[in-house]
Amino acid sequence: MTLETRIINIQGMTCGGCVKGVHNAVSDLAGVQTVSVDLENNLATVTFDADTVAVTKIAEAIDDAGFEASVANS
Ligand SMILES: [Cu+2]
């Protein structure tokens, strides 16, 4: 297990429902440990097992949920 914490910038979140949607999409992925979505700053902080899931997969899941995700430089 290689725990990694990354910040993902997210465009398109407008309300608590969006926050919930992002949170659910990310926490459904195997390997994700914790997700914290920050509506005010349009980002999510995700801690995950890098041996199980890639950060690009996490961003993809957010895109698939209807938002636009981009991984911040660590
Ligand atoms: Cu919303």
N, CA, C, O and the ligand as a Tripos MOL2 file, in Angstrom:
@<TRIPOS>MOLECULE
protein
  297   295    75     0     0
PROTEIN
NO_CHARGES

@<TRIPOS>ATOM
      1 N           0.8540   -1.1930    0.0000 N.3       1 MET1
      2 CA          0.0000    0.0000    0.0000 C.3       1 MET1
      3 C           0.8830    1.2330    0.0000 C.2       1 MET1
      4 O           1.7820    1.3700    0.8300 O.2       1 MET1
      5 N           0.6160    2.1340   -0.9450 N.am      2 THR2
      6 CA          1.3580    3.3920   -1.0420 C.3       2 THR2
      7 C           0.3610    4.5350   -0.9580 C.2       2 THR2
      8 O          -0.2300    4.9330   -1.9610 O.2       2 THR2
      9 N           0.1820    5.0500    0.2310 N.am      3 LEU3
     10 CA         -0.8090    6.1120    0.3960 C.3       3 LEU3
     11 C          -0.2970    7.4280   -0.1790 C.2       3 LEU3
     12 O           0.8390    7.8420    0.0520 O.2       3 LEU3
     13 N          -1.1750    8.0560   -0.9270 N.am      4 GLU4
     14 CA         -0.8290    9.3200   -1.5620 C.3       4 GLU4
     15 C          -1.9990   10.2780   -1.3450 C.2       4 GLU4
     16 O          -3.1550    9.8570   -1.3730 O.2       4 GLU4
     17 N          -1.7160   11.5390   -1.1330 N.am      5 THR5
     18 CA         -2.7720   12.5430   -1.0170 C.3       5 THR5
     19 C          -2.5640   13.5730   -2.1100 C.2       5 THR5
     20 O          -1.4920   14.1670   -2.2340 O.2       5 THR5
     21 N          -3.6070   13.7740   -2.8990 N.am      6 ARG6
     22 CA         -3.5160   14.7260   -4.0040 C.3       6 ARG6
     23 C          -4.7160   15.6650   -3.9930 C.2       6 ARG6
     24 O          -5.7990   15.3270   -3.5160 O.2       6 ARG6
     25 N          -4.4860   16.8400   -4.5300 N.am      7 ILE7
     26 CA         -5.5690   17.8120   -4.6790 C.3       7 ILE7
     27 C          -6.0320   17.8000   -6.1280 C.2       7 ILE7
     28 O          -5.2210   17.8640   -7.0530 O.2       7 ILE7
     29 N          -7.3310   17.7200   -6.3100 N.am      8 ILE8
     30 CA         -7.9160   17.7340   -7.6530 C.3       8 ILE8
     31 C          -8.7990   18.9670   -7.7760 C.2       8 ILE8
     32 O          -9.7520   19.1300   -7.0130 O.2       8 ILE8
     33 N          -8.4940   19.8150   -8.7120 N.am      9 ASN9
     34 CA         -9.3270   20.9870   -8.9670 C.3       9 ASN9
     35 C         -10.5490   20.5470   -9.7630 C.2       9 ASN9
     36 O         -10.4560   19.7300  -10.6790 O.2       9 ASN9
     37 N         -11.6960   21.1110   -9.3910 N.am     10 ILE10
     38 CA        -12.9500   20.6890  -10.0170 C.3      10 ILE10
     39 C         -13.7530   21.9040  -10.4440 C.2      10 ILE10
     40 O         -14.0090   22.8090   -9.6500 O.2      10 ILE10
     41 N         -14.1460   21.9100  -11.7130 N.am     11 GLN11
     42 CA        -15.0260   22.9620  -12.2020 C.3      11 GLN11
     43 C         -16.4290   22.4220  -12.3630 C.2      11 GLN11
     44 O         -16.6190   21.2730  -12.7630 O.2      11 GLN11
     45 N         -17.4140   23.2490  -12.0510 N.am     12 GLY12
     46 CA        -18.8060   22.8750  -12.2890 C.3      12 GLY12
     47 C         -19.6030   22.5730  -11.0390 C.2      12 GLY12
     48 O         -20.7920   22.2680  -11.1340 O.2      12 GLY12
     49 N         -18.9880   22.6480   -9.8700 N.am     13 MET13
     50 CA        -19.7290   22.4020   -8.6300 C.3      13 MET13
     51 C         -20.4210   23.6990   -8.1920 C.2      13 MET13
     52 O         -19.7900   24.7520   -8.0970 O.2      13 MET13
     53 N         -21.7280   23.6010   -7.9280 N.am     14 THR14
     54 CA        -22.4610   24.8020   -7.5370 C.3      14 THR14
     55 C         -23.1920   24.6710   -6.2080 C.2      14 THR14
     56 O         -23.5790   25.6860   -5.6290 O.2      14 THR14
     57 N         -23.3930   23.4590   -5.7060 N.am     15 CYS15
     58 CA        -24.1980   23.3010   -4.4930 C.3      15 CYS15
     59 C         -23.8070   22.0370   -3.7420 C.2      15 CYS15
     60 O         -22.9140   21.2940   -4.1500 O.2      15 CYS15
     61 N         -24.5040   21.8180   -2.6320 N.am     16 GLY16
     62 CA        -24.2140   20.6470   -1.8150 C.3      16 GLY16
     63 C         -24.4800   19.3350   -2.5420 C.2      16 GLY16
     64 O         -23.8560   18.3160   -2.2460 O.2      16 GLY16
     65 N         -25.4130   19.3670   -3.4970 N.am     17 GLY17
     66 CA        -25.6810   18.1610   -4.2760 C.3      17 GLY17
     67 C         -24.4920   17.7880   -5.1440 C.2      17 GLY17
     68 O         -24.1740   16.6110   -5.3090 O.2      17 GLY17
     69 N         -23.8350   18.8110   -5.7000 N.am     18 CYS18
     70 CA        -22.6310   18.5760   -6.5010 C.3      18 CYS18
     71 C         -21.5340   17.9830   -5.6270 C.2      18 CYS18
     72 O         -20.8310   17.0570   -6.0310 O.2      18 CYS18
     73 N         -21.4010   18.5280   -4.4350 N.am     19 VAL19
     74 CA        -20.3800   18.0350   -3.5050 C.3      19 VAL19
     75 C         -20.6180   16.5590   -3.2220 C.2      19 VAL19
     76 O         -19.6900   15.7510   -3.2130 O.2      19 VAL19
     77 N         -21.8920   16.2280   -2.9900 N.am     20 LYS20
     78 CA        -22.2480   14.8410   -2.7030 C.3      20 LYS20
     79 C         -21.9450   13.9570   -3.9140 C.2      20 LYS20
     80 O         -21.4460   12.8410   -3.7700 O.2      20 LYS20
     81 N         -22.2540   14.4740   -5.1150 N.am     21 GLY21
     82 CA        -22.0130   13.7110   -6.3310 C.3      21 GLY21
     83 C         -20.5450   13.4060   -6.5280 C.2      21 GLY21
     84 O         -20.1750   12.2850   -6.8760 O.2      21 GLY21
     85 N         -19.7050   14.4110   -6.3040 N.am     22 VAL22
     86 CA        -18.2570   14.2030   -6.4300 C.3      22 VAL22
     87 C         -17.7950   13.2250   -5.3590 C.2      22 VAL22
     88 O         -17.0350   12.2950   -5.6270 O.2      22 VAL22
     89 N         -18.2690   13.4560   -4.1490 N.am     23 HIS23
     90 CA        -17.8470   12.6040   -3.0300 C.3      23 HIS23
     91 C         -18.1920   11.1450   -3.3100 C.2      23 HIS23
     92 O         -17.3630   10.2560   -3.1150 O.2      23 HIS23
     93 N         -19.4230   10.9010   -3.7690 N.am     24 ASN24
     94 CA        -19.8440    9.5260   -4.0250 C.3      24 ASN24
     95 C         -19.0580    8.9010   -5.1710 C.2      24 ASN24
     96 O         -18.6500    7.7420   -5.0900 O.2      24 ASN24
     97 N         -18.8450    9.6680   -6.2400 N.am     25 ALA25
     98 CA        -18.1330    9.1380   -7.4040 C.3      25 ALA25
     99 C         -16.7230    8.7120   -7.0230 C.2      25 ALA25
    100 O         -16.2240    7.6840   -7.4810 O.2      25 ALA25
    101 N         -16.0830    9.5250   -6.1710 N.am     26 VAL26
    102 CA        -14.6960    9.2250   -5.8080 C.3      26 VAL26
    103 C         -14.6370    8.0990   -4.7830 C.2      26 VAL26
    104 O         -13.7980    7.2040   -4.8830 O.2      26 VAL26
    105 N         -15.5330    8.1480   -3.7970 N.am     27 SER27
    106 CA        -15.4270    7.1170   -2.7500 C.3      27 SER27
    107 C         -15.8570    5.7460   -3.2410 C.2      27 SER27
    108 O         -15.5640    4.7430   -2.5900 O.2      27 SER27
    109 N         -16.5510    5.6770   -4.3850 N.am     28 ASP28
    110 CA        -16.9120    4.3870   -4.9730 C.3      28 ASP28
    111 C         -15.7050    3.6490   -5.5440 C.2      28 ASP28
    112 O         -15.7670    2.4370   -5.7520 O.2      28 ASP28
    113 N         -14.6220    4.3530   -5.7970 N.am     29 LEU29
    114 CA        -13.4530    3.7340   -6.4210 C.3      29 LEU29
    115 C         -12.6720    2.9120   -5.4060 C.2      29 LEU29
    116 O         -12.4270    3.3520   -4.2820 O.2      29 LEU29
    117 N         -12.2860    1.7080   -5.8230 N.am     30 ALA30
    118 CA        -11.4460    0.8790   -4.9590 C.3      30 ALA30
    119 C         -10.1090    1.5810   -4.7410 C.2      30 ALA30
    120 O          -9.5340    2.1420   -5.6740 O.2      30 ALA30
    121 N          -9.6340    1.5460   -3.5320 N.am     31 GLY31
    122 CA         -8.3390    2.1320   -3.2240 C.3      31 GLY31
    123 C          -8.4150    3.5250   -2.6250 C.2      31 GLY31
    124 O          -7.4390    4.0270   -2.0670 O.2      31 GLY31
    125 N          -9.5800    4.1440   -2.7440 N.am     32 VAL32
    126 CA         -9.7330    5.4900   -2.1760 C.3      32 VAL32
    127 C          -9.9800    5.3800   -0.6690 C.2      32 VAL32
    128 O         -10.8540    4.6370   -0.2210 O.2      32 VAL32
    129 N          -9.2060    6.1220    0.0880 N.am     33 GLN33
    130 CA         -9.3150    6.0550    1.5540 C.3      33 GLN33
    131 C         -10.1960    7.1760    2.1020 C.2      33 GLN33
    132 O         -11.1550    6.9180    2.8290 O.2      33 GLN33
    133 N          -9.8710    8.4170    1.7530 N.am     34 THR34
    134 CA        -10.6780    9.5340    2.2310 C.3      34 THR34
    135 C         -10.8590   10.5590    1.1100 C.2      34 THR34
    136 O          -9.9800   10.7410    0.2680 O.2      34 THR34
    137 N         -12.0020   11.2140    1.1180 N.am     35 VAL35
    138 CA        -12.3140   12.2630    0.1620 C.3      35 VAL35
    139 C         -12.8660   13.4550    0.9260 C.2      35 VAL35
    140 O         -13.7720   13.3120    1.7460 O.2      35 VAL35
    141 N         -12.3220   14.6200    0.6550 N.am     36 SER36
    142 CA        -12.8670   15.8170    1.2490 C.3      36 SER36
    143 C         -13.0850   16.8270    0.1330 C.2      36 SER36
    144 O         -12.1380   17.2520   -0.5290 O.2      36 SER36
    145 N         -14.3450   17.2070   -0.0710 N.am     37 VAL37
    146 CA        -14.6890   18.1030   -1.1670 C.3      37 VAL37
    147 C         -14.8940   19.5140   -0.6270 C.2      37 VAL37
    148 O         -15.6350   19.7210    0.3340 O.2      37 VAL37
    149 N         -14.2400   20.4630   -1.2450 N.am     38 ASP38
    150 CA        -14.2820   21.8660   -0.8270 C.3      38 ASP38
    151 C         -14.9700   22.6770   -1.9170 C.2      38 ASP38
    152 O         -14.3680   23.0140   -2.9370 O.2      38 ASP38
    153 N         -16.2530   22.9850   -1.6790 N.am     39 LEU39
    154 CA        -17.0550   23.6840   -2.6880 C.3      39 LEU39
    155 C         -16.5410   25.1020   -2.9250 C.2      39 LEU39
    156 O         -16.4790   25.5660   -4.0630 O.2      39 LEU39
    157 N         -16.1740   25.7810   -1.8450 N.am     40 GLU40
    158 CA        -15.7540   27.1780   -1.9470 C.3      40 GLU40
    159 C         -14.4990   27.3390   -2.8010 C.2      40 GLU40
    160 O         -14.3680   28.2940   -3.5670 O.2      40 GLU40
    161 N         -13.5850   26.3910   -2.6540 N.am     41 ASN41
    162 CA        -12.3160   26.4810   -3.3800 C.3      41 ASN41
    163 C         -12.2730   25.5820   -4.6120 C.2      41 ASN41
    164 O         -11.2350   25.4520   -5.2620 O.2      41 ASN41
    165 N         -13.4160   24.9600   -4.9290 N.am     42 ASN42
    166 CA        -13.5260   24.1300   -6.1380 C.3      42 ASN42
    167 C         -12.4420   23.0600   -6.2260 C.2      42 ASN42
    168 O         -11.7570   22.9230   -7.2400 O.2      42 ASN42
    169 N         -12.3070   22.3150   -5.1510 N.am     43 LEU43
    170 CA        -11.3170   21.2430   -5.1800 C.3      43 LEU43
    171 C         -11.7300   20.0860   -4.2700 C.2      43 LEU43
    172 O         -12.6130   20.2040   -3.4210 O.2      43 LEU43
    173 N         -11.0540   18.9780   -4.4910 N.am     44 ALA44
    174 CA        -11.2120   17.8300   -3.6060 C.3      44 ALA44
    175 C          -9.8210   17.3750   -3.1850 C.2      44 ALA44
    176 O          -8.8820   17.3730   -3.9810 O.2      44 ALA44
    177 N          -9.7110   16.9920   -1.9300 N.am     45 THR45
    178 CA         -8.4720   16.4050   -1.4330 C.3      45 THR45
    179 C          -8.7340   14.9260   -1.2320 C.2      45 THR45
    180 O          -9.6220   14.5370   -0.4730 O.2      45 THR45
    181 N          -7.9510   14.1000   -1.9210 N.am     46 VAL46
    182 CA         -8.2140   12.6710   -1.9260 C.3      46 VAL46
    183 C          -6.9750   11.9170   -1.4510 C.2      46 VAL46
    184 O          -5.8660   12.1540   -1.9310 O.2      46 VAL46
    185 N          -7.1810   11.0150   -0.5110 N.am     47 THR47
    186 CA         -6.1040   10.1230   -0.0870 C.3      47 THR47
    187 C          -6.4390    8.7280   -0.5910 C.2      47 THR47
    188 O          -7.5380    8.2170   -0.3720 O.2      47 THR47
    189 N          -5.4810    8.1270   -1.2640 N.am     48 PHE48
    190 CA         -5.7530    6.8420   -1.9200 C.3      48 PHE48
    191 C          -4.5020    5.9740   -1.9330 C.2      48 PHE48
    192 O          -3.3860    6.4520   -1.7270 O.2      48 PHE48
    193 N          -4.7200    4.6830   -2.1810 N.am     49 ASP49
    194 CA         -3.6140    3.7400   -2.3120 C.3      49 ASP49
    195 C          -3.1590    3.7530   -3.7760 C.2      49 ASP49
    196 O          -3.8610    3.2620   -4.6600 O.2      49 ASP49
    197 N          -1.9940    4.3150   -4.0090 N.am     50 ALA50
    198 CA         -1.4950    4.4660   -5.3760 C.3      50 ALA50
    199 C          -1.1860    3.1190   -6.0270 C.2      50 ALA50
    200 O          -1.0010    3.0560   -7.2430 O.2      50 ALA50
    201 N          -1.1270    2.0390   -5.2400 N.am     51 ASP51
    202 CA         -0.9300    0.7040   -5.8170 C.3      51 ASP51
    203 C          -2.2310    0.1640   -6.4060 C.2      51 ASP51
    204 O          -2.2170   -0.7690   -7.2090 O.2      51 ASP51
    205 N          -3.3420    0.7500   -6.0050 N.am     52 THR52
    206 CA         -4.6560    0.2460   -6.4280 C.3      52 THR52
    207 C          -5.3100    1.1420   -7.4670 C.2      52 THR52
    208 O          -5.9320    0.6500   -8.4100 O.2      52 THR52
    209 N          -5.1750    2.4490   -7.3020 N.am     53 VAL53
    210 CA         -5.8770    3.3690   -8.1930 C.3      53 VAL53
    211 C          -4.9620    4.5500   -8.5340 C.2      53 VAL53
    212 O          -4.2320    5.0480   -7.6770 O.2      53 VAL53
    213 N          -5.0090    4.9860   -9.7850 N.am     54 ALA54
    214 CA         -4.2030    6.1270  -10.2180 C.3      54 ALA54
    215 C          -5.0160    7.4060  -10.0690 C.2      54 ALA54
    216 O          -6.2440    7.3920  -10.1580 O.2      54 ALA54
    217 N          -4.3200    8.4990   -9.8410 N.am     55 VAL55
    218 CA         -5.0120    9.7740   -9.6580 C.3      55 VAL55
    219 C          -5.7700   10.1680  -10.9250 C.2      55 VAL55
    220 O          -6.7830   10.8630  -10.8520 O.2      55 VAL55
    221 N          -5.2880    9.7310  -12.0730 N.am     56 THR56
    222 CA         -5.9860   10.0330  -13.3250 C.3      56 THR56
    223 C          -7.3490    9.3270  -13.3710 C.2      56 THR56
    224 O          -8.3060    9.8480  -13.9440 O.2      56 THR56
    225 N          -7.4240    8.1370  -12.7610 N.am     57 LYS57
    226 CA         -8.7020    7.3990  -12.6880 C.3      57 LYS57
    227 C          -9.6950    8.1570  -11.8110 C.2      57 LYS57
    228 O         -10.8930    8.1980  -12.0900 O.2      57 LYS57
    229 N          -9.1710    8.7480  -10.7570 N.am     58 ILE58
    230 CA        -10.0330    9.4980   -9.8480 C.3      58 ILE58
    231 C         -10.5900   10.7220  -10.5740 C.2      58 ILE58
    232 O         -11.7740   11.0380  -10.4600 O.2      58 ILE58
    233 N          -9.7270   11.4010  -11.3140 N.am     59 ALA59
    234 CA        -10.1680   12.5630  -12.0820 C.3      59 ALA59
    235 C         -11.2110   12.1530  -13.1250 C.2      59 ALA59
    236 O         -12.1730   12.8800  -13.3720 O.2      59 ALA59
    237 N         -11.0080   10.9830  -13.7300 N.am     60 GLU60
    238 CA        -11.9410   10.4730  -14.7370 C.3      60 GLU60
    239 C         -13.3260   10.2310  -14.1260 C.2      60 GLU60
    240 O         -14.3510   10.5390  -14.7340 O.2      60 GLU60
    241 N         -13.3300    9.6730  -12.9130 N.am     61 ALA61
    242 CA        -14.6110    9.3990  -12.2330 C.3      61 ALA61
    243 C         -15.3550   10.7010  -11.9620 C.2      61 ALA61
    244 O         -16.5820   10.7480  -12.0410 O.2      61 ALA61
    245 N         -14.6140   11.7510  -11.6440 N.am     62 ILE62
    246 CA        -15.2390   13.0580  -11.4000 C.3      62 ILE62
    247 C         -15.7950   13.6090  -12.7190 C.2      62 ILE62
    248 O         -16.9010   14.1480  -12.7540 O.2      62 ILE62
    249 N         -15.0220   13.4700  -13.8000 N.am     63 ASP63
    250 CA        -15.4970   13.8820  -15.1250 C.3      63 ASP63
    251 C         -16.7870   13.1360  -15.4860 C.2      63 ASP63
    252 O         -17.7490   13.7290  -15.9750 O.2      63 ASP63
    253 N         -16.7830   11.8220  -15.2340 N.am     64 ASP64
    254 CA        -17.9430   10.9960  -15.5700 C.3      64 ASP64
    255 C         -19.1710   11.3930  -14.7620 C.2      64 ASP64
    256 O         -20.3030   11.1760  -15.1950 O.2      64 ASP64
    257 N         -18.9480   11.9710  -13.5960 N.am     65 ALA65
    258 CA        -20.0680   12.4170  -12.7540 C.3      65 ALA65
    259 C         -20.6090   13.7590  -13.2340 C.2      65 ALA65
    260 O         -21.5870   14.2620  -12.6820 O.2      65 ALA65
    261 N         -19.9840   14.3450  -14.2560 N.am     66 GLY66
    262 CA        -20.5220   15.5600  -14.8580 C.3      66 GLY66
    263 C         -19.7570   16.8330  -14.5330 C.2      66 GLY66
    264 O         -20.2600   17.9360  -14.7480 O.2      66 GLY66
    265 N         -18.5480   16.6840  -14.0160 N.am     67 PHE67
    266 CA        -17.7460   17.8590  -13.6800 C.3      67 PHE67
    267 C         -16.4560   17.8280  -14.4930 C.2      67 PHE67
    268 O         -16.2160   16.9160  -15.2840 O.2      67 PHE67
    269 N         -15.6390   18.8460  -14.2740 N.am     68 GLU68
    270 CA        -14.3750   18.9000  -15.0090 C.3      68 GLU68
    271 C         -13.2260   18.9180  -14.0190 C.2      68 GLU68
    272 O         -13.0080   19.9060  -13.3170 O.2      68 GLU68
    273 N         -12.5000   17.8240  -13.9710 N.am     69 ALA69
    274 CA        -11.4460   17.6590  -12.9820 C.3      69 ALA69
    275 C         -10.0720   17.8280  -13.5950 C.2      69 ALA69
    276 O          -9.8210   17.3890  -14.7180 O.2      69 ALA69
    277 N          -9.1810   18.4680  -12.8480 N.am     70 SER70
    278 CA         -7.7850   18.4940  -13.2610 C.3      70 SER70
    279 C          -6.9110   18.3250  -12.0150 C.2      70 SER70
    280 O          -7.1230   18.9630  -10.9830 O.2      70 SER70
    281 N          -5.9430   17.4580  -12.1510 N.am     71 VAL71
    282 CA         -5.0900   17.1220  -11.0130 C.3      71 VAL71
    283 C          -4.0850   18.2580  -10.7900 C.2      71 VAL71
    284 O          -3.3790   18.6670  -11.7110 O.2      71 VAL71
    285 N          -4.0370   18.7490   -9.5680 N.am     72 ALA72
    286 CA         -3.0780   19.8080   -9.2300 C.3      72 ALA72
    287 C          -1.6910   19.2110   -9.1140 C.2      72 ALA72
    288 O          -1.5240   18.0510   -8.7380 O.2      72 ALA72
    289 N          -0.7030   20.0230   -9.4440 N.am     73 ASN73
    290 CA          0.6800   19.5960   -9.2430 C.3      73 ASN73
    291 C           0.9290   19.4440   -7.7520 C.2      73 ASN73
    292 O           0.5180   20.2840   -6.9520 O.2      73 ASN73
    293 N           1.6040   18.3660   -7.3910 N.am     74 SER74
    294 CA          1.8310   18.1470   -5.9580 C.3      74 SER74
    295 C           3.0980   18.8720   -5.5200 C.2      74 SER74
    296 O           3.4680   18.8150   -4.3470 O.2      74 SER74
    297 CU        -25.1370   21.1510   -7.3990 Cu       75 CU75
@<TRIPOS>BOND
     1     1     2 1
     2     2     3 1
     3     3     4 2
     4     3     5 am
     5     5     6 1
     6     6     7 1
     7     7     8 2
     8     7     9 am
     9     9    10 1
    10    10    11 1
    11    11    12 2
    12    11    13 am
    13    13    14 1
    14    14    15 1
    15    15    16 2
    16    15    17 am
    17    17    18 1
    18    18    19 1
    19    19    20 2
    20    19    21 am
    21    21    22 1
    22    22    23 1
    23    23    24 2
    24    23    25 am
    25    25    26 1
    26    26    27 1
    27    27    28 2
    28    27    29 am
    29    29    30 1
    30    30    31 1
    31    31    32 2
    32    31    33 am
    33    33    34 1
    34    34    35 1
    35    35    36 2
    36    35    37 am
    37    37    38 1
    38    38    39 1
    39    39    40 2
    40    39    41 am
    41    41    42 1
    42    42    43 1
    43    43    44 2
    44    43    45 am
    45    45    46 1
    46    46    47 1
    47    47    48 2
    48    47    49 am
    49    49    50 1
    50    50    51 1
    51    51    52 2
    52    51    53 am
    53    53    54 1
    54    54    55 1
    55    55    56 2
    56    55    57 am
    57    57    58 1
    58    58    59 1
    59    59    60 2
    60    59    61 am
    61    61    62 1
    62    62    63 1
    63    63    64 2
    64    63    65 am
    65    65    66 1
    66    66    67 1
    67    67    68 2
    68    67    69 am
    69    69    70 1
    70    70    71 1
    71    71    72 2
    72    71    73 am
    73    73    74 1
    74    74    75 1
    75    75    76 2
    76    75    77 am
    77    77    78 1
    78    78    79 1
    79    79    80 2
    80    79    81 am
    81    81    82 1
    82    82    83 1
    83    83    84 2
    84    83    85 am
    85    85    86 1
    86    86    87 1
    87    87    88 2
    88    87    89 am
    89    89    90 1
    90    90    91 1
    91    91    92 2
    92    91    93 am
    93    93    94 1
    94    94    95 1
    95    95    96 2
    96    95    97 am
    97    97    98 1
    98    98    99 1
    99    99   100 2
   100    99   101 am
   101   101   102 1
   102   102   103 1
   103   103   104 2
   104   103   105 am
   105   105   106 1
   106   106   107 1
   107   107   108 2
   108   107   109 am
   109   109   110 1
   110   110   111 1
   111   111   112 2
   112   111   113 am
   113   113   114 1
   114   114   115 1
   115   115   116 2
   116   115   117 am
   117   117   118 1
   118   118   119 1
   119   119   120 2
   120   119   121 am
   121   121   122 1
   122   122   123 1
   123   123   124 2
   124   123   125 am
   125   125   126 1
   126   126   127 1
   127   127   128 2
   128   127   129 am
   129   129   130 1
   130   130   131 1
   131   131   132 2
   132   131   133 am
   133   133   134 1
   134   134   135 1
   135   135   136 2
   136   135   137 am
   137   137   138 1
   138   138   139 1
   139   139   140 2
   140   139   141 am
   141   141   142 1
   142   142   143 1
   143   143   144 2
   144   143   145 am
   145   145   146 1
   146   146   147 1
   147   147   148 2
   148   147   149 am
   149   149   150 1
   150   150   151 1
   151   151   152 2
   152   151   153 am
   153   153   154 1
   154   154   155 1
   155   155   156 2
   156   155   157 am
   157   157   158 1
   158   158   159 1
   159   159   160 2
   160   159   161 am
   161   161   162 1
   162   162   163 1
   163   163   164 2
   164   163   165 am
   165   165   166 1
   166   166   167 1
   167   167   168 2
   168   167   169 am
   169   169   170 1
   170   170   171 1
   171   171   172 2
   172   171   173 am
   173   173   174 1
   174   174   175 1
   175   175   176 2
   176   175   177 am
   177   177   178 1
   178   178   179 1
   179   179   180 2
   180   179   181 am
   181   181   182 1
   182   182   183 1
   183   183   184 2
   184   183   185 am
   185   185   186 1
   186   186   187 1
   187   187   188 2
   188   187   189 am
   189   189   190 1
   190   190   191 1
   191   191   192 2
   192   191   193 am
   193   193   194 1
   194   194   195 1
   195   195   196 2
   196   195   197 am
   197   197   198 1
   198   198   199 1
   199   199   200 2
   200   199   201 am
   201   201   202 1
   202   202   203 1
   203   203   204 2
   204   203   205 am
   205   205   206 1
   206   206   207 1
   207   207   208 2
   208   207   209 am
   209   209   210 1
   210   210   211 1
   211   211   212 2
   212   211   213 am
   213   213   214 1
   214   214   215 1
   215   215   216 2
   216   215   217 am
   217   217   218 1
   218   218   219 1
   219   219   220 2
   220   219   221 am
   221   221   222 1
   222   222   223 1
   223   223   224 2
   224   223   225 am
   225   225   226 1
   226   226   227 1
   227   227   228 2
   228   227   229 am
   229   229   230 1
   230   230   231 1
   231   231   232 2
   232   231   233 am
   233   233   234 1
   234   234   235 1
   235   235   236 2
   236   235   237 am
   237   237   238 1
   238   238   239 1
   239   239   240 2
   240   239   241 am
   241   241   242 1
   242   242   243 1
   243   243   244 2
   244   243   245 am
   245   245   246 1
   246   246   247 1
   247   247   248 2
   248   247   249 am
   249   249   250 1
   250   250   251 1
   251   251   252 2
   252   251   253 am
   253   253   254 1
   254   254   255 1
   255   255   256 2
   256   255   257 am
   257   257   258 1
   258   258   259 1
   259   259   260 2
   260   259   261 am
   261   261   262 1
   262   262   263 1
   263   263   264 2
   264   263   265 am
   265   265   266 1
   266   266   267 1
   267   267   268 2
   268   267   269 am
   269   269   270 1
   270   270   271 1
   271   271   272 2
   272   271   273 am
   273   273   274 1
   274   274   275 1
   275   275   276 2
   276   275   277 am
   277   277   278 1
   278   278   279 1
   279   279   280 2
   280   279   281 am
   281   281   282 1
   282   282   283 1
   283   283   284 2
   284   283   285 am
   285   285   286 1
   286   286   287 1
   287   287   288 2
   288   287   289 am
   289   289   290 1
   290   290   291 1
   291   291   292 2
   292   291   293 am
   293   293   294 1
   294   294   295 1
   295   295   296 2
@<TRIPOS>SUBSTRUCTURE
     1 MET1         2 RESIDUE 1 A MET
     2 THR2         6 RESIDUE 1 A THR
     3 LEU3        10 RESIDUE 1 A LEU
     4 GLU4        14 RESIDUE 1 A GLU
     5 THR5        18 RESIDUE 1 A THR
     6 ARG6        22 RESIDUE 1 A ARG
     7 ILE7        26 RESIDUE 1 A ILE
     8 ILE8        30 RESIDUE 1 A ILE
     9 ASN9        34 RESIDUE 1 A ASN
    10 ILE10       38 RESIDUE 1 A ILE
    11 GLN11       42 RESIDUE 1 A GLN
    12 GLY12       46 RESIDUE 1 A GLY
    13 MET13       50 RESIDUE 1 A MET
    14 THR14       54 RESIDUE 1 A THR
    15 CYS15       58 RESIDUE 1 A CYS
    16 GLY16       62 RESIDUE 1 A GLY
    17 GLY17       66 RESIDUE 1 A GLY
    18 CYS18       70 RESIDUE 1 A CYS
    19 VAL19       74 RESIDUE 1 A VAL
    20 LYS20       78 RESIDUE 1 A LYS
    21 GLY21       82 RESIDUE 1 A GLY
    22 VAL22       86 RESIDUE 1 A VAL
    23 HIS23       90 RESIDUE 1 A HIS
    24 ASN24       94 RESIDUE 1 A ASN
    25 ALA25       98 RESIDUE 1 A ALA
    26 VAL26      102 RESIDUE 1 A VAL
    27 SER27      106 RESIDUE 1 A SER
    28 ASP28      110 RESIDUE 1 A ASP
    29 LEU29      114 RESIDUE 1 A LEU
    30 ALA30      118 RESIDUE 1 A ALA
    31 GLY31      122 RESIDUE 1 A GLY
    32 VAL32      126 RESIDUE 1 A VAL
    33 GLN33      130 RESIDUE 1 A GLN
    34 THR34      134 RESIDUE 1 A THR
    35 VAL35      138 RESIDUE 1 A VAL
    36 SER36      142 RESIDUE 1 A SER
    37 VAL37      146 RESIDUE 1 A VAL
    38 ASP38      150 RESIDUE 1 A ASP
    39 LEU39      154 RESIDUE 1 A LEU
    40 GLU40      158 RESIDUE 1 A GLU
    41 ASN41      162 RESIDUE 1 A ASN
    42 ASN42      166 RESIDUE 1 A ASN
    43 LEU43      170 RESIDUE 1 A LEU
    44 ALA44      174 RESIDUE 1 A ALA
    45 THR45      178 RESIDUE 1 A THR
    46 VAL46      182 RESIDUE 1 A VAL
    47 THR47      186 RESIDUE 1 A THR
    48 PHE48      190 RESIDUE 1 A PHE
    49 ASP49      194 RESIDUE 1 A ASP
    50 ALA50      198 RESIDUE 1 A ALA
    51 ASP51      202 RESIDUE 1 A ASP
    52 THR52      206 RESIDUE 1 A THR
    53 VAL53      210 RESIDUE 1 A VAL
    54 ALA54      214 RESIDUE 1 A ALA
    55 VAL55      218 RESIDUE 1 A VAL
    56 THR56      222 RESIDUE 1 A THR
    57 LYS57      226 RESIDUE 1 A LYS
    58 ILE58      230 RESIDUE 1 A ILE
    59 ALA59      234 RESIDUE 1 A ALA
    60 GLU60      238 RESIDUE 1 A GLU
    61 ALA61      242 RESIDUE 1 A ALA
    62 ILE62      246 RESIDUE 1 A ILE
    63 ASP63      250 RESIDUE 1 A ASP
    64 ASP64      254 RESIDUE 1 A ASP
    65 ALA65      258 RESIDUE 1 A ALA
    66 GLY66      262 RESIDUE 1 A GLY
    67 PHE67      266 RESIDUE 1 A PHE
    68 GLU68      270 RESIDUE 1 A GLU
    69 ALA69      274 RESIDUE 1 A ALA
    70 SER70      278 RESIDUE 1 A SER
    71 VAL71      282 RESIDUE 1 A VAL
    72 ALA72      286 RESIDUE 1 A ALA
    73 ASN73      290 RESIDUE 1 A ASN
    74 SER74      294 RESIDUE 1 A SER
    75 CU75       297 GROUP 0 **** ****
